[in-house]
């Protein structure tokens, strides 16, 4: 019998907490992927850093272990049906796998609770790469919306493509944002 340990089969449960650190920071996008999703709050994922890696259609955010970093995340509650939809969207298990973390969640009502949360993580063998500007804008907007430290995003970019290239990329990005802002 073949080994099927790579299969990710959700347990029978009504809902699950999932972490967003990439384009899923956008509630609008997340609602298209998971219609029942609700923002529960935010958390910090210690011992991980943000990176960008190549997939079939571009370069996307992922996280990898690094004791010197912490990644800010949005915590959503999604239904079991939405989890299956999100698995398909994320390409789980082909491109991303899921890992669970017990985290202290700062809920939208200000209370803190400990919750078991799942994160989608791109397979480590994927190569580091430069994200597209539109994708980076989604993350930058999400970081600003939730009050996350932009240094985590900028350093994730630098670790993925090199400091000099990241500085040039961010300068180009900020110039484009300034032009777009003046046109509105």
C-alpha positions, 0 to 999 in steps of 0.5 A: 500500500502506498504511503499517504502521509502527505495527504492533508485531511481535515478532521471532522470539525465545524470550524478552524482558526487559520493564520494569514501573513500573505495575500490572505491579509486582505479580507476581501480576497479571503471572503472570495476564497472562504465565504464564511471566514471571520477575522478573529484577531491578530497574533505573532508567530515567534521563531519564524520569518517571512520570505518570498518563494517561487511557485508556478505563477509567481513569487509568494509569501511563506514563512520559515523557522528562524529563532531571531524573527517573529511574523505578525498574522491575522487569525481567521475562523473558517468553516470545514468547507472553506478549509477545503476551498482554501486547501485547493486555492493554496495548492495544499499539499502540492505547493503549501502544507499546513502546520498547527501552532498554539498562539496567543490571539489578541481578539478584535474585542481586545481579549487574549485567548490561546488558540490552535491555529493552522498556517499554510507554509510553502515547501522549503525546497522552493527557491527564493524569488522577487514578488510582483508589485501588485502582490507586494502591495496587498501585503503592504496594505494588510500590514498597514491596516492591521498595524503590523511592523513594516520592517518584517515585510521589508526584511523578508523581501531583503532576505529573499532577493538581497538587500540592494535589490530589495532597497531598489524594489521598495524605492520603485514601489514607493514611487509608484504608490506616490504617483497613484496617490497623486492621481486619485 
